[in-house]
Amino acid sequence: MVESETIKTAGDLTDLIWIDLQSPSLREIEEVENYFGVNIPTRMQQEEIESSSRFIEKDDYIIANSIFLQKTDENQYLSAHVSFVLRDELLITYHEGEVRAFDECVKKISINHKPFSTGNKIFLSLLEIRVDFDADFIECISKQITIIGRSLTAENGTHEELLREITAYQESAMMIRQNIIDKQRVMSLMIKNMDFTEEEKERLGILSKDIDSLVDHTNFLFERLEYLQNTFLGLVNTDQNKIIKIFTLISVIIMPPTFIASLYGMNFRFMPELNWKIGYPLTLLLMIGSSYGTWLFFKRHKWL
């Protein structure tokens, strides 16, 4: 990999196998394009989703655009668009900002450069490292989903923040799935249109199986999150039904004393009870007794 300000100052490039353009200037991109006779995709071309834009085959080189997922310190997931240009034994990569998979690959090369003798092998290593990171992301989300599931069964498990967490993990799982399927599509096009050695084909086969497995895992994550969301909404409905039930029972319990109070609140001239000395306390006892009788009736029928 070249770490130099310009191609002209890099010296002998005969044995060069990897050029990594990280947040390059327009001048640096033009120098690489002119020196090696290739076209580096623009940012707009990187983000296009058509198959014809994800994989471009030229006469003497190919271009593959992919998405590498990045995890921030705030546990948020961001998509980093990466372009791979493969020409003979040379690999040219272009991306904005730091990408963890690239840093990890550089570390491996510095420890032992023998497994990275060609641009193709470096390209495969970058994909393998990226797939391992995706698997770690899926494992992390799976653990968080388990925690959310336990929270749902706990007391006060239907608080609003829990629903926000479920929605956030649904979005993260969607981004991971999109990221993995993009690699799956790029790999299938690479296999069809590139000549690989037997060793590289074997690595591609293993990588393809790993990606298929990750797709299945992300589908399972969606099912778990959808189940949790439905469970959450079911618990919310249950809580609401309990509240409505309580208000209904209270309304029914206070109906008899309300009826008694309204009866003796009538302004009729001839009401015998108005002249009773014990009329007022008797009426209070009657109101309390009717409420208690209604409550006892509900209790015996297990409606409370």
N, C-alpha and C positions, 0 to 999 in steps of 0.2 A: 504494500500500500504506500502511495506517495503522500508525504506530508511536506509540501513545499508551496511557496506562494504562486509560482507559475510552472508550467510544463517545461519551459525553456531552461529554468534554473534547476530542474530535477536531475540533470546529468543523464547517464546512460539508461534508457528505458527498454533495453532489449529483453530483459528478464522480468519485466513488470507484469504482474498478473491481476492486480486490484487497484483501482483508483476510486476512492470514496469522496464524493463531493457533498460535504456537509455545509448547508447554508452558503452555497457559493455565490459569488458576484456574477453579473452577466459577462464580465470580461473573462473570468475563469472558465465559465461554461463554454464560451466561444472558443477559447484556446484548446480545450479538450476536444471539442467537436471538430475543429480544423485539423488538429494534429492527428487524430485517429480516424477521421472521416466518418463520424457517427452523428446522429441527431439526439440530443438529450430532451426528453419530454418536458413540456412546460407544466406549471402547477395545475393549470386548467385541464391539460391532457391527463395528468395523473389522477384527477378526481372523477373523470368520466367513467361510467359504469358499463358501457357497451363492451362486448367481448372483443370487438375489433380494436378497441382502445386499450384493453387490458393486456393484450398480446399482439405485438406487431412484428412481422417477419420481413426483413429486408434481404437484399441479395447476399450480403456477407456478414450480417449481424442480426440479432433479434433484440426486441425490447419487451420487457415484462413489467407491468405496473401492479403493485400489490399494496395492501394495507397492513401496517404493523401497529398493534394496540399498545398504548402506553398507559401506565398507572401512575397517577400523581400522588403527592404526599397526602392529599385529602381523600385518598381512596376513590378518586374519580378516574374514569377511563376516557382516553382521548385517542383519536385515530391519527397515525402518522403515515402519510403517503410516501411510498418508496418506489423508485424506478431502478430496474436492473437492465443493463446493456451488456450483452454477451457477444464478444467477437473473438473467434478462435479460442485462445487460451486466456484472454483478457476479460476481466469483469469490471464494469464501471457502474457505480451506484450513486444515486442522487436522492437526497432527502433534506428537509428543513429541520434544524434542531438536532439534538442528540436522540439517538435511538438505542435503547438498552441492548438489543440483540447484537448490534454492530460493536458496541463496546465489549461485550462478552466474547465475541468472535476474535477481536483484536487481542484480548487477553490470552485466548487459547493459542493463537498463532505465535505470540511472544514466548509461550512456554514450550511449544513443539510445533515447528512450521512444516514438518514433513507431510502430515495429512492434508495440507493446504497447498498442494503443488500446482494447481490450475484454477482458473476462474470458475469453472464448473463446480469444483469441489468446495470452493469458498461459498458459492451460491447455495449449494445444498446444505452446507453447515449453517448458514444464516437462517435458512428455512427450518432446519432441525432445532436450532436454539429458540427460534420464535414459537414453534409448536410446543416446545417444553414450557415456555413462559405462558402460553395460552392454557396449557393443562394446569399450571399453577393457579392461574386466575379462576378457572372453573372450580378447582378444589377449594379455593378461598371462598367463593360465592356459595358453594355447596355447604360449607361449614356455617356460614352466616344464615343460610336458609334454615338449617337445623335449629339454630338459636332462636330464630323468629317463630318456628313451629312450637318450640317449648314455651315461648312467651305467650302464644295464643291460648295455651291451656292454663296459664297462670291467672291469678286474680287481676282484674282490670286489664285483661289482655286485649281489649278492643279499643285502646286509645288511638287517637288519630295519627300519632307519630309512627306507629307500627305499619299502618297502611302506606304511609309515605316511604318507609323502608322497602316494603314489598314492591312498590312501583319503581323505586330507584334500582333495585336488583333486577327487575324485569328489563329495564332499559340497558343495564350493564350486560345482561345475558344476551340481549338482542345484538349489542355491539360485538360481543365475542363471537356469536354465531355468524354474523356478517363477515367478520375478520377471517374466520376459519373457512367459510365457504369460498371466499375470495381466493385463498391460497389453494383450495381444492381445485378451483377452476383454472388458475394459473398453472398448477402442476400438470393437470390433464393436457393442457395445450403444449406445455414444454415437452412432455413425453412423446406427443405425436409429431412434433416438429423439430426435435433435436436428436443428435447422435450422442448417446452416452455409452461409456464403457460398461462392462458387466458389473463391476463393483458399484458404479454409480447407479445402474438400473436396480441393483439389489437395495441400495439405500433409498432410492425413490419408492420401491415397493413397500418397504417398512414405513417410510414417511407417509405414504398414501393410506396405509392401514391405520396409522396413528391419527391422521386427520379424520378419517371416517369414524373412528372411535370417539373423537372429540365432538363431532357433529351429533352423534347419538347422545352424548352426555349433555350437550346444550339443549337438545330437545327434551331430555328428562328434567333439566332445570326449569324449562318453561312449564312443564306439566306440574312440577312441585309448586312453583310460584302461583300458577293458576289455581291449584288446589288450596293453597294458603289464602289466596285472595277470596275464593268462594267461602272458605271456612270463616274468614274474618267477617264477610258480609252476612253470613248465616248467624254468627254470634251477635252481630249488631242488631239483626232482626229479632233475635231471641230477647235481647235486652230491651228493645223497644216494646215488644209484646208484653214483657213483664211490667214495664212502666204503665202501659195502657191498661193491663189487667188490674194493677193496683188502683189506678184512678177510677176504673169502672166499679170495683168493689167498694171503694170509699163513697162513690156517688150513690150506690145502692144502699149502703149502710145508713147514710144520712137521709135517705128518702122518707122513712117512717117518722122520725122526729120533725122533719121539715113539714110533712103533711099535718102532724098534730099542731105544730106552731102556727101554720097557716090557717088551720080550722078555728083555733081559738083567737086568731087575730081578726076574724070577721067582725064587722060592726053591726051585728044584728041586736035588736033590742031585747028579745026574749031568748036568753041562753042560761039555763038553770045553773050551770057550773060557775057562772060569774059571781054568784052570791055565796059560794062555798068558802068556808074559812081554810079548808085544806085543798082548795082547787089548784092553787099555784104549785105547792110542793108535789101534789099528786100528778099534775101535768108534767113536771120535770122528771119524776120517777117513770112515768109512762114513756117519755121520750128516750130516757136512758135504757129502759127495759126493751123497747122496740129495736134500738140499735144493737144492744147486746144479743137479742134473740136472732137478729139477722146475721150477725157475725158468727154466732154459734151454729147456725144453719149451714153457712159456708164452710165452717171448720169441719163439721161432721161429714160433709160431702167432699172434703179434701180439695176445695177450690182455693184454699189459702195455703 
